[in-house]
């Protein structure tokens, strides 16, 4: 018998939960394809290590951008590999719940479901990531109480106020961790005449990136290529420079959180004074983002215990209580 699966199909990372086994896959959403014969050479961590280092006939890339599928066929192949790795086969086709950004259009959602069915699922359901994150964080979403989740992912940022099992107000923008990485790349290109890759920019963000000044700040040496000479070049960056580089993206996230709060009824706003804001997603781990949001909203901000796994764990709980929670799913395809 096929196990039920829950998949957090993120722009940056994909996680797969299997009934009775928990999280069985946690890999970057990257696939490497030989363009001469169409063979899949690697996926996940192995393919991620190839980004920017492949010959012309091998493409190592992310098939999703901004939470949406940019390459349908490659995404279907990636999902097929993930479902197979989770233990499914053509003789045991599982029911699959896919978590998607709420910013997706109806056409984009249908594409995700079609890709999931093509990958070997017997039934494909969708669930919005903020709701799954709230369940994964253990928030009392079915009570008449305001709960707020801010999910900062690789391609999207979503702010949702939830009460009585439904979303009361929602703000979703296509700004996330990858946009922050791109701003760091652009800053170095503009200020230092140096080109760095996507992976290096992410390492800079993790090492010294912040949304709010921290007490003890250290500089970091960044290695790249000089745009004029083409030779290797080193630059020493300070956290203040990185904050300047990513200010536009951080400000957009803060503005969307304030907009979601402003759209919520006053009674739920009162609840949030005590409940606070719960920060999830890989982008939510940016140093100082919780303090920046707390200052902008005058509300307590909590980074949840497992920000990267929160969404898929919430979706897994929904699959365990399928009949009682399926009203939260977005349609079904089989």
Backbone torsions as a table, in degrees:
resi	resn	phi	psi	omega
1	UNK	NA	136.0	-178.0
2	UNK	-72.3	140.9	175.6
3	UNK	-82.1	145.2	171.6
4	UNK	-67.9	141.3	179.4
5	UNK	-122.9	146.5	169.8
6	UNK	-123.1	132.5	-176.1
7	UNK	-126.3	125.8	171.4
8	UNK	-96.0	95.0	-175.7
9	UNK	-87.2	85.7	-176.0
10	UNK	-93.0	160.5	176.5
11	UNK	-64.6	-36.1	-177.8
12	UNK	-95.1	-49.0	-176.6
13	UNK	-134.0	149.3	175.9
14	UNK	-119.3	131.0	178.0
15	UNK	-121.5	141.6	179.9
16	UNK	-123.6	128.1	175.6
17	UNK	-108.0	137.2	179.1
18	UNK	-122.5	135.9	-178.5
19	UNK	-58.1	128.9	178.1
20	UNK	85.8	-11.0	-177.4
21	UNK	-123.0	-15.9	-177.6
22	UNK	78.4	-150.3	-178.3
23	UNK	-75.6	118.8	-177.1
24	UNK	-108.9	-17.6	178.4
25	UNK	-137.3	133.1	174.2
26	UNK	-145.0	93.2	-171.9
27	UNK	-135.4	153.3	170.7
28	UNK	-60.9	144.9	179.7
29	UNK	-81.7	71.9	-177.9
30	UNK	-136.4	140.0	177.1
31	UNK	-136.0	138.8	179.6
32	UNK	-108.4	126.3	-175.4
33	UNK	-125.1	135.5	172.1
34	UNK	-80.9	111.4	-173.4
35	UNK	-74.9	-11.1	178.4
36	UNK	-75.9	-40.4	-178.0
37	UNK	-122.7	-1.1	177.2
38	UNK	80.1	6.0	-178.9
39	UNK	-73.1	141.4	172.9
40	UNK	-82.1	119.5	-177.1
41	UNK	-90.3	-34.8	-177.9
42	UNK	-163.9	161.9	174.0
43	UNK	-144.4	165.5	175.5
44	UNK	67.8	-137.0	-175.7
45	UNK	-59.3	-39.6	-178.4
46	UNK	-64.5	-42.5	179.1
47	UNK	-71.2	-34.7	179.8
48	UNK	-61.7	-37.5	179.9
49	UNK	-68.5	-14.1	-179.9
50	UNK	-89.6	-14.8	-174.8
51	UNK	-56.9	127.6	179.0
52	UNK	77.8	5.1	-176.2
53	UNK	-129.6	17.9	-174.5
54	UNK	-103.1	153.4	171.4
55	UNK	-69.8	171.9	-172.8
56	UNK	-58.9	-31.3	-174.7
57	UNK	-87.3	-3.6	178.2
58	UNK	-112.9	125.3	-179.1
59	UNK	-112.0	116.0	174.1
60	UNK	-109.0	110.3	-171.7
61	UNK	-150.3	168.4	176.6
62	UNK	-95.4	122.5	-178.3
63	UNK	-77.9	-3.1	176.9
64	UNK	-121.9	140.4	174.7
65	UNK	-135.8	133.8	-178.7
66	UNK	60.5	27.1	179.7
67	UNK	80.9	-5.5	-177.8
68	UNK	-109.1	153.3	179.7
69	UNK	-73.8	123.7	175.0
70	UNK	-101.1	-21.6	178.2
71	UNK	-134.0	98.4	-172.8
72	UNK	-61.6	-48.2	-175.2
73	UNK	-63.9	-43.3	-180.0
74	UNK	-66.3	-38.8	178.2
75	UNK	-63.3	-41.7	178.4
76	UNK	-62.2	-38.6	178.9
77	UNK	-68.7	-39.4	177.4
78	UNK	-62.8	-45.7	179.5
79	UNK	-63.0	-38.0	178.9
80	UNK	-62.2	-43.1	178.2
81	UNK	-63.8	-40.1	179.9
82	UNK	-65.8	-44.0	-179.7
83	UNK	-65.8	-39.2	176.3
84	UNK	-64.9	-41.4	179.6
85	UNK	-64.0	-28.6	179.2
86	UNK	-79.4	-1.7	173.6
87	UNK	106.1	3.5	179.9
88	UNK	-83.9	160.4	177.3
89	UNK	-146.4	179.9	-179.4
90	UNK	-69.9	-15.5	178.3
91	UNK	-92.0	-16.1	179.7
92	UNK	-134.1	90.3	-176.5
93	UNK	-92.8	119.3	-173.8
94	UNK	-84.0	158.8	164.5
95	UNK	-76.9	136.6	-175.3
96	UNK	-127.9	131.2	173.5
97	UNK	-108.5	120.6	-178.5
98	UNK	-106.9	130.1	175.6
99	UNK	-90.4	128.7	-177.0
100	UNK	-130.4	155.4	175.4
101	UNK	-63.8	144.2	179.1
102	UNK	-71.4	-12.0	-179.9
103	UNK	-76.6	-10.1	-177.0
104	UNK	-67.8	144.1	175.3
105	UNK	-78.5	171.0	178.8
106	UNK	-61.6	-38.8	179.5
107	UNK	-65.4	-42.5	179.6
108	UNK	-65.6	-38.1	177.6
109	UNK	-65.2	-41.7	179.1
110	UNK	-63.2	-36.1	179.0
111	UNK	-63.8	-39.9	178.4
112	UNK	-63.4	-44.3	179.5
113	UNK	-64.1	-42.9	179.5
114	UNK	-62.4	-41.8	179.6
115	UNK	-64.4	-37.1	180.0
116	UNK	-67.3	-42.3	178.2
117	UNK	-66.5	-39.4	179.0
118	UNK	-64.6	-28.1	-178.5
119	UNK	-79.2	-9.2	176.0
120	UNK	120.8	8.7	178.0
121	UNK	-79.3	146.0	175.4
122	UNK	-81.6	-35.5	175.7
123	UNK	-139.5	144.7	-179.5
124	UNK	-127.2	122.5	177.4
125	UNK	-116.9	153.8	176.9
126	UNK	-118.7	150.5	175.5
127	UNK	-143.2	138.6	-180.0
128	UNK	-72.1	137.8	-173.7
129	UNK	-59.3	-41.3	-179.5
130	UNK	-60.0	-38.5	179.2
131	UNK	-66.9	-44.0	177.9
132	UNK	-62.5	-39.0	179.7
133	UNK	-64.7	-39.9	179.6
134	UNK	-63.8	-40.9	177.9
135	UNK	-66.7	-43.3	179.4
136	UNK	-64.0	-30.0	179.1
137	UNK	-81.6	-4.4	178.6
138	UNK	76.6	24.5	-179.8
139	UNK	-77.4	148.4	-179.2
140	UNK	-78.7	71.0	-170.6
141	UNK	-70.9	-22.1	-177.7
142	UNK	-88.8	-1.4	179.0
143	UNK	-91.7	156.4	177.3
144	UNK	-75.0	66.4	-172.0
145	UNK	-143.6	138.0	-179.6
146	UNK	-76.9	126.0	174.8
147	UNK	-125.1	134.6	179.8
148	UNK	-121.7	131.8	178.2
149	UNK	-120.9	132.0	172.7
150	UNK	-116.6	112.9	-176.4
151	UNK	-108.6	107.9	179.7
152	UNK	-103.7	105.8	-178.1
153	UNK	-102.4	-163.5	-180.0
154	UNK	-73.4	-37.1	-175.6
155	UNK	-117.2	-17.4	-177.8
156	UNK	-138.4	157.6	172.2
157	UNK	-129.0	129.2	-175.8
158	UNK	-128.7	133.6	177.4
159	UNK	-120.8	121.9	-175.7
160	UNK	-134.2	135.3	170.8
161	UNK	-102.4	124.4	-172.0
162	UNK	-120.7	139.5	175.8
163	UNK	-155.5	143.8	178.3
164	UNK	52.1	40.7	174.9
165	UNK	73.8	12.4	180.0
166	UNK	-138.2	163.8	179.3
167	UNK	-89.4	120.1	-177.9
168	UNK	-86.8	-43.7	175.4
169	UNK	-142.7	147.0	-174.5
170	UNK	-147.0	135.6	171.5
171	UNK	-129.9	122.0	-179.8
172	UNK	-126.2	129.1	178.4
173	UNK	-128.5	149.9	179.8
174	UNK	-90.4	61.8	175.5
175	UNK	-133.5	130.0	-178.3
176	UNK	-158.0	-158.3	-175.6
177	UNK	-58.4	-36.9	-178.7
178	UNK	-69.1	-32.5	177.2
179	UNK	-68.4	-35.4	175.8
180	UNK	-64.9	-43.3	177.0
181	UNK	-59.9	-44.1	-178.6
182	UNK	-63.7	-35.5	178.9
183	UNK	-67.1	-35.4	176.5
184	UNK	-65.9	-41.8	176.7
185	UNK	-60.3	-46.0	-178.3
186	UNK	-65.1	-37.4	179.6
187	UNK	-62.2	-46.6	-179.6
188	UNK	-66.7	-35.8	177.8
189	UNK	-65.6	-43.2	-175.7
190	UNK	-75.7	-44.9	-173.1
191	UNK	-88.0	-30.3	-173.9
192	UNK	-121.9	0.0	-179.9
193	UNK	59.7	38.5	-175.6
194	UNK	-129.1	137.2	177.8
195	UNK	-102.3	132.6	173.4
196	UNK	-128.4	159.2	-179.2
197	UNK	-86.3	173.9	-179.0
198	UNK	-60.0	-42.3	-178.0
199	UNK	-67.7	-39.7	178.9
200	UNK	-64.3	-41.6	178.9
201	UNK	-61.2	-39.4	178.6
202	UNK	-65.6	-39.3	178.7
203	UNK	-64.5	-38.7	177.2
204	UNK	-62.9	-43.7	-180.0
205	UNK	-60.0	-44.5	-178.4
206	UNK	-68.5	-39.6	-173.8
207	UNK	-75.0	-49.1	-174.9
208	UNK	-131.0	4.3	179.7
209	UNK	-72.1	143.7	178.1
210	UNK	-158.8	156.1	178.1
211	UNK	-102.3	-6.7	-176.7
212	UNK	-150.2	141.2	179.5
213	UNK	-56.6	132.3	178.7
214	UNK	-102.2	163.4	-176.8
215	UNK	-66.1	-53.9	-175.2
216	UNK	-111.9	101.6	-175.0
217	UNK	-111.0	134.6	178.4
218	UNK	-119.5	152.3	179.2
219	UNK	-85.6	166.6	179.7
220	UNK	-136.0	142.6	176.7
221	UNK	-88.8	128.7	-178.6
222	UNK	-115.3	131.9	-179.8
223	UNK	-109.8	134.8	179.5
224	UNK	-155.8	-154.5	-177.7
225	UNK	-121.1	131.4	178.1
226	UNK	-68.9	128.4	-175.8
227	UNK	-70.5	-27.0	-178.6
228	UNK	-81.3	-50.1	-173.9
229	UNK	-94.6	-21.3	-175.7
230	UNK	79.2	3.5	-178.6
231	UNK	-90.0	158.8	176.4
232	UNK	-59.3	146.1	-176.8
233	UNK	-143.8	143.9	176.8
234	UNK	-113.4	141.1	176.6
235	UNK	-137.1	141.3	175.5
236	UNK	-100.6	118.7	-177.3
237	UNK	-105.2	144.4	175.5
238	UNK	-103.7	154.9	176.9
239	UNK	-57.4	-33.2	179.7
240	UNK	-64.1	-38.1	178.2
241	UNK	-66.1	-40.7	179.7
242	UNK	-66.5	-39.6	177.1
243	UNK	-60.0	-41.4	177.8
244	UNK	-62.8	-41.0	-177.5
245	UNK	-64.4	-36.4	-172.9
246	UNK	-103.9	8.9	-174.8
247	UNK	-59.2	-40.0	-177.3
248	UNK	-61.2	-43.6	-179.0
249	UNK	-70.0	-42.6	179.1
250	UNK	-62.8	-42.7	179.5
251	UNK	-62.6	-37.0	178.4
252	UNK	-64.5	-40.0	178.5
253	UNK	-65.1	-45.8	179.5
254	UNK	-61.2	-43.2	179.5
255	UNK	-61.5	-39.9	-179.9
256	UNK	-67.4	-35.1	176.9
257	UNK	-64.6	-44.6	179.3
258	UNK	-63.1	-39.0	179.6
259	UNK	-64.4	-40.4	178.3
260	UNK	-65.4	-39.6	176.6
261	UNK	-63.9	-41.0	-178.3
262	UNK	-66.5	-25.9	-178.9
263	UNK	-87.4	-8.4	-178.6
264	UNK	-83.2	148.0	176.9
265	UNK	-60.3	148.9	-177.2
266	UNK	-56.4	-36.2	-179.0
267	UNK	-61.9	-40.3	178.7
268	UNK	-71.5	-32.6	176.5
269	UNK	-61.0	-36.8	176.6
270	UNK	-63.8	-39.8	178.7
271	UNK	-59.3	-37.6	-174.7
272	UNK	-69.4	-19.4	175.2
273	UNK	-60.6	-33.7	179.8
274	UNK	-95.7	-38.7	-177.5
275	UNK	-75.3	-37.6	-178.1
276	UNK	78.4	-175.4	178.9
277	UNK	-105.7	136.1	179.1
278	UNK	-106.5	122.0	-175.1
279	UNK	-99.3	124.8	-179.5
280	UNK	-131.2	173.2	178.3
281	UNK	90.5	157.7	-179.2
282	UNK	-60.9	-39.0	179.1
283	UNK	-66.7	-24.4	178.2
284	UNK	-67.6	-14.8	179.6
285	UNK	-84.9	0.2	176.1
286	UNK	-58.5	126.4	-176.3
287	UNK	-55.0	132.4	175.2
288	UNK	82.2	-4.8	-179.0
289	UNK	-66.1	-37.1	178.2
290	UNK	-63.0	-41.2	178.7
291	UNK	-67.7	-38.6	178.9
292	UNK	-62.8	-43.3	179.2
293	UNK	-68.3	-39.6	179.9
294	UNK	-61.7	-41.3	178.7
295	UNK	-67.5	-38.3	-176.5
296	UNK	-74.4	-30.2	-174.4
297	UNK	-107.7	-12.9	-174.7
298	UNK	59.2	29.6	177.6
299	UNK	-120.8	152.0	173.9
300	UNK	-67.5	139.5	179.8
301	UNK	-121.3	127.3	-177.9
302	UNK	-116.6	125.5	170.0
303	UNK	-82.1	121.3	-174.6
304	UNK	-66.1	164.5	-174.5
305	UNK	-62.7	-39.6	-178.4
306	UNK	-127.1	75.0	-173.3
307	UNK	-60.9	-32.6	-179.0
308	UNK	-78.3	-33.9	-174.7
309	UNK	-94.5	-9.0	-170.7
310	UNK	-55.8	-45.1	-175.9
311	UNK	-65.3	-48.5	-176.8
312	UNK	-69.6	-31.6	176.7
313	UNK	-67.0	-38.9	176.4
314	UNK	-65.0	-41.2	177.6
315	UNK	-64.6	-37.2	177.5
316	UNK	-62.0	-40.5	177.8
317	UNK	-63.9	-34.8	177.2
318	UNK	-65.7	-38.9	178.7
319	UNK	-69.6	-31.6	176.9
320	UNK	-69.7	-31.0	177.3
321	UNK	-114.9	52.8	-169.3
322	UNK	-55.3	-52.3	-173.7
323	UNK	-65.6	-36.9	-176.9
324	UNK	-82.1	-22.5	-175.7
325	UNK	-112.7	0.5	-175.4
326	UNK	-67.7	-13.3	176.3
327	UNK	-65.0	-18.9	179.5
328	UNK	-84.0	-9.3	-178.8
329	UNK	-77.9	156.7	177.3
330	UNK	-101.4	95.1	175.0
331	UNK	64.0	176.2	177.4
332	UNK	-146.5	143.3	176.2
333	UNK	-131.1	138.2	178.5
334	UNK	-145.9	NA	NA
